[in-house]
Structures are given as structure tokens and as C-alpha cells.
Amino acid sequence: MDHSREAAANWRLMLRDEAATRSLARELCTFIGANDLVTLSGDLGSGKTTFARYLIRTLINDPALEVPSPTFTLMQVYDGPKFPIVHADLYRIQKPDELIELGWDEASDGALVLVEWIDRAGDQISPDRLDIHFQIATEIGENVRTVELTGYGKAGPRLRRARAIHELLESSGWLNARREFMLGDASTRAYERLSRPSETAILMISPPRSDGPILRHGKSYSELAHLAEDIKPFLAIGQALSDLGLSAPAIIGADAGNGLAILEDLGVEPVIDSGGPIFERYAEAVSVLAEMHGRNLPETIPLATGERYAIPKYDLEAYLIEIE
């Protein structure tokens, strides 16, 4: 059985102009990197090389970078700031063995590899890849292209997440915002700052997490410490804090099934500086905790889905596993 095809994920898009092509290239740069293979397919003149040019310029952060077609050189290598980028065109390859003479293995080691006419490589290609198929759609418009992205093997889950993020940003009005990676917190979540003229927001990526190995009493660390295994508790607690009149990031948009949320940006003011903790800000945080402990809080919180989230007790098991 071909497991790479079994795990394939698909995403179809329409690119109406070069601006849309550039935008797709920027989106791709958020989830591809070293040791990834991106194959570009489609008829001559369908836009493969143009797309590769935008992608390479974005990764190197040089919009004026000269990116010639590798049709005659067969392979161009670029020194990216984080990893090398290999752009190959195998149209003139007659036999897969010719890749060895090109120094293919050495050039692609640790690099992001973009390949046009991948079918010429035979079976010497990784089953884990992202294929982007371009098709001219002149029946719709002179410069219109339809694009189908297919993620095989390990590329499948990343493509599904990228599509979910695209759809959430689009439905929330943030699709054209600039995305900037942020340092995460002490969890499996990832964050990006979304920026557009005079406004910012935070994209939180919180994929469902597995329980992990059993530690004691047939339970994993996640179960013992009552860690949230998806984004629903975050959304529920945020709403509950707001209902109490306390400050919590406003939820601009969310896709609970895919672990995604767009949140109000609370800014960049820290709780510590070069002199250590900022007393006033810690004191304010402590006063909020005291306020909450003085109230009768609910044991369950309604979710937008109609479910209710039961707030777990901070019991002895949670206490012991944390102090260990």
C-alpha cells in the first residue's frame, strides 16, 4: 500500500493575479523549511518558476533577488538565512541516475528543495512532499491560475493546518495581515503576531495533544496534572474571566476543532525588566488572584459548541506531580 498517498491532504485555490501568487508564497514560508521537498507541476508557462521565484525571495527576504530559471543549469543553490534552498528543473534529465552526477544528495542535505518536473527523478524521490500543481485558467481570466496543493506523508498534517489557518484568517478579516513568529510559552502552543495598518492581533496555534507515556496509577503526566489537551479550555476560561469583569484577551475568531484562535494583542510590555520583576505589575496579578479566590466561581463553563467545560480540581495528584 502506498501510505504517502493514503495520508494525502488537498487544498485547491484560485490565483487571479501575481499579487495572489506572492501571497500564497508568503503563506507557504510559514510551514516549510530545511529537509522539506516541494514539487512544482503543471504545463509549460503555467507559473511554476514564477511561484518559485516569489518563494525564494520571501525566504531570503530580498524582493529584488535575481532568481533565474534553472532550466539550463538544472540546479540553483541559494544560501538562505536559516537553511540552503535548492531550486531544480529536471526537464532535461534523461535518466534518474543523472541526479547523482549533479551532486543532488549533497546539495539537498539540510536544504529546502524546490523541484520542477519531478517525474524525471523516477523513484529517487521522498514520499514526504508537498506538490503544487498549476493550471492555466484562461476561461476565467488571462492571468488566472488554479492551484492544487497536495501534501503526501508528513507534509499532509502541515498542509491541513495551513489550510485551516488560511480559512480562519479569511473569515476573521485578517488574511492579508503580515505574520511574524513569536516565542512560545511553556506549552505546545505556537504564536504569531498579525499586523496590518494601525492594528495587531495574535494567532494562537494549539493543536490537540496526546496523553504521553503512563507515569503512575495508569495515568500520563497530562492526566495527572490536568493539562488541557485541546483549545476548548482556553476559550472557555477566557470567556469566563471576561464574564467576571476581569481582563482577558478578546477572542476575535476561533476554530476549536483545529486548535486555532485569533486573540486580542495585549502588547509587548513585560512583567520584568533589566532590574528584575516589576513590583506594580506582579502586585496587580496577585490582587486579581485574591479577587478570584474571594468569589463563588462556577464548576462548569458553557462552550460555544453547546458543551460544558468542567474545571478540573487542583487535587493531590496534580500537586505531587508538579512538585516532582
C-alpha positions as CSV (number, residue, x, y, z in Angstrom):
1,M,0.0,0.0,0.0
2,D,1.2,3.5,-0.8
3,H,1.0,5.2,2.6
4,S,2.1,8.5,1.2
5,R,-1.0,8.7,-0.9
6,E,-3.2,7.4,1.9
7,A,-2.2,10.3,4.1
8,A,-2.5,12.9,1.3
9,A,-4.2,16.2,2.1
10,N,-5.6,18.5,-0.6
11,W,-6.2,22.3,-0.9
12,R,-7.5,24.0,-4.0
13,L,-7.0,27.7,-4.6
14,M,-7.5,30.2,-7.4
15,L,-4.8,32.8,-8.1
16,R,-6.3,35.7,-10.0
17,D,-3.1,37.7,-10.4
18,E,0.6,37.9,-9.4
19,A,-0.4,39.5,-6.0
20,A,-2.3,36.3,-5.1
21,T,0.8,34.3,-6.2
22,R,3.0,36.3,-3.9
23,S,0.5,35.9,-1.1
24,L,0.5,32.1,-1.4
25,A,4.3,32.1,-1.5
26,R,4.3,34.0,1.8
27,E,1.9,31.6,3.4
28,L,4.0,28.6,2.3
29,C,7.0,30.1,4.0
30,T,5.3,29.8,7.4
31,F,5.3,25.9,7.3
32,I,8.1,24.7,5.1
33,G,11.8,24.6,5.9
34,A,15.0,22.6,6.0
35,N,14.8,19.0,4.6
36,D,11.4,19.6,3.1
37,L,10.6,18.8,-0.6
38,V,8.2,21.0,-2.6
39,T,7.5,19.7,-6.1
40,L,6.1,22.1,-8.7
41,S,4.0,20.6,-11.5
42,G,1.9,21.8,-14.4
43,D,2.2,22.6,-18.1
44,L,4.9,24.9,-19.6
45,G,4.0,28.5,-18.8
46,S,1.6,27.7,-16.0
47,G,3.6,29.7,-13.4
48,K,5.9,27.2,-11.7
49,T,9.1,29.2,-12.0
50,T,7.3,32.5,-11.2
51,F,6.0,31.0,-8.0
52,A,9.4,29.5,-7.0
53,R,10.9,33.0,-7.6
54,Y,8.5,34.6,-5.1
55,L,9.0,31.8,-2.6
56,I,12.8,32.1,-2.7
57,R,12.7,35.9,-2.5
58,T,10.4,35.7,0.6
59,L,12.6,33.1,2.3
60,I,15.8,35.1,1.7
61,N,13.9,38.4,2.5
62,D,15.2,40.1,-0.7
63,P,12.4,41.2,-3.1
64,A,14.9,42.2,-5.7
65,L,16.9,38.9,-5.7
66,E,17.8,37.6,-9.1
67,V,16.2,34.1,-9.4
68,P,16.7,32.8,-12.9
69,S,15.0,29.7,-14.2
70,P,17.3,26.6,-13.7
71,T,16.2,25.1,-17.0
72,F,19.8,25.2,-18.4
73,T,21.8,25.0,-15.2
74,L,19.5,22.2,-13.9
75,M,20.1,23.3,-10.3
76,Q,20.5,26.6,-8.5
77,V,21.5,26.8,-4.8
78,Y,20.8,29.8,-2.6
79,D,22.2,30.5,0.8
80,G,19.2,31.3,2.9
81,P,19.5,32.9,6.4
82,K,18.2,29.7,8.1
83,F,18.9,26.9,5.6
84,P,20.0,26.5,2.0
85,I,17.4,26.5,-0.8
86,V,17.8,24.3,-3.9
87,H,15.8,25.1,-7.0
88,A,16.0,22.4,-9.6
89,D,14.4,21.9,-13.0
90,L,14.7,18.3,-14.2
91,Y,13.1,18.8,-17.6
92,R,16.4,17.9,-19.4
93,I,17.2,14.9,-17.2
94,Q,17.0,11.7,-19.3
95,K,17.6,9.2,-16.5
96,P,17.3,9.4,-12.7
97,D,20.9,8.3,-12.4
98,E,22.0,11.7,-13.7
99,L,20.9,13.2,-10.4
100,I,24.0,11.6,-8.8
101,E,26.3,13.4,-11.3
102,L,24.6,16.7,-10.4
103,G,25.6,16.2,-6.7
104,W,21.9,16.1,-5.8
105,D,22.3,14.3,-2.5
106,E,25.0,16.7,-1.2
107,A,23.1,19.8,-2.3
108,S,19.8,18.8,-0.9
109,D,21.1,17.7,2.5
110,G,19.6,20.0,5.1
111,A,18.1,22.2,2.4
112,L,14.6,23.2,1.3
113,V,14.3,21.6,-2.2
114,L,12.0,23.1,-4.9
115,V,11.8,20.8,-7.9
116,E,10.1,21.3,-11.3
117,W,9.4,18.2,-13.5
118,I,9.9,15.8,-10.6
119,D,8.6,12.9,-12.6
120,R,12.1,12.8,-14.3
121,A,13.6,11.7,-10.9
122,G,11.9,8.3,-11.0
123,D,11.7,6.6,-7.7
124,Q,14.6,8.5,-6.2
125,I,12.2,11.0,-4.5
126,S,11.0,11.2,-0.9
127,P,7.4,10.0,-0.3
128,D,7.1,13.0,2.1
129,R,6.5,16.0,-0.1
130,L,4.3,18.9,-0.9
131,D,3.2,19.0,-4.5
132,I,1.8,22.2,-6.0
133,H,0.1,21.8,-9.4
134,F,-0.5,24.9,-11.5
135,Q,-3.1,25.1,-14.3
136,I,-3.8,27.9,-16.7
137,A,-7.5,29.1,-16.4
138,T,-7.9,31.4,-19.4
139,E,-11.6,30.7,-19.5
140,I,-11.8,32.7,-16.2
141,G,-9.2,35.4,-16.9
142,E,-5.9,35.9,-18.9
143,N,-3.6,35.7,-15.8
144,V,-5.7,33.4,-13.7
145,R,-4.3,30.1,-12.4
146,T,-5.9,27.3,-10.5
147,V,-3.6,25.7,-7.9
148,E,-3.9,22.3,-6.2
149,L,-1.7,21.7,-3.2
150,T,-1.3,18.0,-2.1
151,G,0.6,17.0,1.0
152,Y,2.0,13.5,1.0
153,G,3.2,11.6,4.1
154,K,4.5,14.0,6.8
155,A,3.5,17.0,4.7
156,G,-0.2,16.1,4.9
157,P,-0.9,17.3,8.5
158,R,1.1,20.5,7.9
159,L,-0.9,21.3,4.8
160,R,-4.2,20.6,6.6
161,R,-3.2,23.1,9.4
162,A,-2.1,25.7,6.9
163,R,-5.4,25.4,5.1
164,A,-7.3,25.8,8.4
165,I,-5.2,28.8,9.4
166,H,-5.9,30.4,5.9
167,E,-9.6,29.8,6.3
168,L,-9.7,31.3,9.8
169,L,-7.7,34.3,8.8
170,E,-10.0,34.8,5.8
171,S,-13.2,34.5,7.8
172,S,-11.9,36.9,10.5
173,G,-10.7,39.5,8.1
174,W,-7.0,39.0,8.8
175,L,-6.0,37.1,5.6
176,N,-3.7,39.9,4.3
177,A,-2.0,40.6,7.6
178,R,1.7,40.3,7.9
179,R,2.6,37.2,10.0
180,E,5.5,37.2,12.4
181,F,6.6,34.2,14.5
182,M,6.7,34.8,18.3
183,L,8.5,32.9,21.0
184,G,6.1,30.4,22.6
185,D,5.2,29.8,26.2
186,A,5.8,26.7,28.4
187,S,3.4,24.6,26.4
188,T,2.9,23.0,23.0
189,R,1.3,26.2,21.6
190,A,2.8,28.4,19.0
191,Y,2.1,32.1,18.4
192,E,2.3,34.6,15.5
193,R,1.7,38.3,15.6
194,L,-0.6,39.5,12.9
195,S,0.0,43.1,11.7
196,R,-2.0,45.4,9.5
197,P,-2.1,49.2,9.4
198,S,-2.6,50.5,12.9
199,E,-3.8,47.2,14.3
200,T,-2.3,43.9,15.6
201,A,-3.6,40.6,16.8
202,I,-2.2,37.2,17.9
203,L,-2.7,33.9,16.1
204,M,-2.5,31.1,18.6
205,I,-1.9,27.6,17.2
206,S,-2.8,25.0,19.9
207,P,-3.1,21.6,18.2
208,P,-4.6,18.7,20.2
209,R,-2.0,16.9,22.3
210,S,-1.7,13.3,23.1
211,D,-1.5,11.9,26.7
212,G,2.1,10.7,26.5
213,P,3.6,7.7,28.5
214,I,2.0,6.3,31.6
215,L,3.7,7.6,34.8
216,R,1.6,6.2,37.7
217,H,-1.8,4.8,38.5
218,G,-2.4,4.1,34.8
219,K,-2.2,7.9,34.1
220,S,0.0,10.1,32.0
221,Y,1.6,13.4,33.1
222,S,-1.1,15.2,31.2
223,E,-3.9,13.4,33.1
224,L,-2.2,13.8,36.5
225,A,-1.6,17.5,36.1
226,H,-5.0,18.1,34.4
227,L,-3.4,19.7,31.4
228,A,-5.7,21.0,28.6
229,E,-5.5,18.5,25.7
230,D,-7.1,20.9,23.2
231,I,-8.0,24.6,22.9
232,K,-11.5,24.4,24.3
233,P,-10.5,25.0,28.0
234,F,-8.5,28.1,26.9
235,L,-11.5,29.5,25.1
236,A,-13.9,28.6,28.0
237,I,-11.7,30.2,30.7
238,G,-11.1,33.3,28.7
239,Q,-14.8,33.9,28.3
240,A,-15.4,33.1,32.0
241,L,-12.9,35.7,33.1
242,S,-14.4,38.3,30.9
243,D,-17.9,37.4,32.3
244,L,-16.4,38.1,35.8
245,G,-15.4,41.6,34.6
246,L,-11.7,40.6,34.6
247,S,-9.3,41.3,31.7
248,A,-8.7,38.5,29.3
249,P,-7.7,38.6,25.6
250,A,-10.8,39.1,23.4
251,I,-11.3,36.2,21.0
252,I,-11.6,37.6,17.5
253,G,-12.1,34.3,15.8
254,A,-11.6,30.6,16.6
255,D,-11.5,27.1,15.1
256,A,-11.7,24.9,18.1
257,G,-11.6,21.7,16.0
258,N,-8.2,22.6,14.6
259,G,-6.8,24.2,17.7
260,L,-6.7,27.8,16.3
261,A,-7.7,31.2,17.7
262,I,-7.1,34.8,16.8
263,L,-6.8,36.8,20.0
264,E,-6.6,40.4,21.1
265,D,-2.9,41.6,21.2
266,L,-2.2,42.7,24.8
267,G,1.0,44.4,23.7
268,V,4.7,43.9,24.5
269,E,5.0,45.5,28.0
270,P,6.8,42.9,30.2
271,V,6.4,42.0,33.8
272,I,10.2,42.1,34.3
273,D,12.9,44.4,33.1
274,S,16.6,44.7,33.5
275,G,16.2,45.3,37.2
276,G,14.1,42.2,37.7
277,P,10.3,41.8,38.4
278,I,8.3,45.0,38.1
279,F,6.6,45.1,41.5
280,E,3.5,47.0,40.5
281,R,2.6,44.5,37.8
282,Y,3.2,41.5,40.0
283,A,1.1,43.1,42.7
284,E,-1.7,43.7,40.2
285,A,-1.6,40.0,39.2
286,V,-1.7,38.9,42.9
287,S,-4.7,41.2,43.5
288,V,-6.6,39.5,40.6
289,L,-5.9,36.1,42.2
290,A,-7.1,37.3,45.5
291,E,-10.3,38.7,43.9
292,M,-11.0,35.4,42.2
293,H,-10.5,33.4,45.5
294,G,-13.0,35.7,47.2
295,R,-15.8,34.8,44.7
296,N,-18.0,31.8,44.3
297,L,-16.8,30.5,40.9
298,P,-18.8,28.1,38.7
299,E,-17.6,24.5,38.4
300,T,-18.6,24.3,34.7
301,I,-18.4,26.8,31.9
302,P,-20.6,26.8,28.7
303,L,-18.8,26.4,25.4
304,A,-19.9,27.9,22.0
305,T,-20.5,24.4,20.8
306,G,-23.2,23.8,23.4
307,E,-21.0,21.6,25.6
308,R,-19.9,22.5,29.1
309,Y,-16.3,22.5,30.3
310,A,-15.8,21.1,33.8
311,I,-12.9,23.0,35.5
312,P,-10.6,20.3,37.0
313,K,-9.8,20.3,40.7
314,Y,-6.2,21.1,41.7
315,D,-6.1,17.8,43.7
316,L,-3.3,15.9,45.5
317,E,-2.2,14.1,42.3
318,A,-1.7,17.4,40.4
319,Y,0.1,18.9,43.4
320,L,2.5,16.0,43.7
321,I,3.3,15.5,40.0
322,E,4.1,19.3,39.7
323,I,6.4,19.5,42.7
324,E,8.3,16.5,41.4
